[in-house]
């Protein structure tokens, strides 16, 4: 029998309205609405037709109930600027990633969640507490994704259709998840990951992460987590020029503009010095890009999972089939995070 919630997720995953799905399948919007509301059960031929149109298997559409991700649980950067279709497509893609994660979680022993809940804390102090709890001290974070995964956060890619988003995060049944746009620079990806960690630590399940102040708080947390106050103050960067900032950014693997802003926040740059440094960096292309930047970080956890799956005789197609999705859909949620593993599991 059809599971209505799964039909809704599959439809929204492709950004389809009921009207558009009706056009693709030849079914009436009234029938589709009845299926999604659980008021009618499609015939087997109709079920197969829906599965083909939505690029899933009939087993996917008949699987266990899959509640949608609530909008209020997610840290969208600019929710007010998103259309309902964009929002629903991003959330439904994330819900498919959660099903992938369920497949992985049922077969592998994964790190236990160890994120502090510091609701109401100042972002700077919250970042210090988190670093201390994880034993990072004041040293630079060598790989942001590895640190997150080691402490129980699951990382997945935003799919190509959702590339207007930078990232988002949420707690799902107590488990923290971060979804990253893997098309950004390595430096931007690290900051996005730290930003979403800020939401998980500062806001968690208790505060709506879409309020305007939450974004500022998450940015402050990310800057403090990646560029610890004591280390930056001791770095000799007072009144730094654009050239000095470019050399120093390699220490913390952050963007030039992020480091300039951090220096300004710590009163190591005056108003004039900050503006001057930003002009110098912009002239060299660092306002909108990161020339000669670092490589994107990869997921250690997903690489190990798919390497083990391959050794046990699994293929990308067999894993996808077990979840009820296409290999292309599975690849979309991990591509860019573990390219080597994906290439070797065919």
Secondary structure, DSSP 8 states (H G I E B T S, - for coil): ---HHHHHHHHHHTT--HHHHHHHH---HHHHHHHHTTS----HHHHHHHHHHHTB-HHHHTSS------GGGS--TTGGGS-HHHHHHHHHHHHHHHHHHHHHHTTS----------TTS-HHHHHHHHHHHTT-TTS--S-HHHHHHHTT-EEEE--GGGTT--EEEEEETTEEEEEE-TTS-HHHHHHHHHHHHHHHHHTTTTS-TTSHHHHHHHHHHHHHHHS-HHHHHTTT-TT--HHHHHHHHHHHT--HHHHHHHHHHTTSS-HHHHHHHHHHHHHTTTTT--TT-------HHHHHHHHHHHHTT--HHHHHHHHTB-HHHHHHHHTTTSHHHHHH--
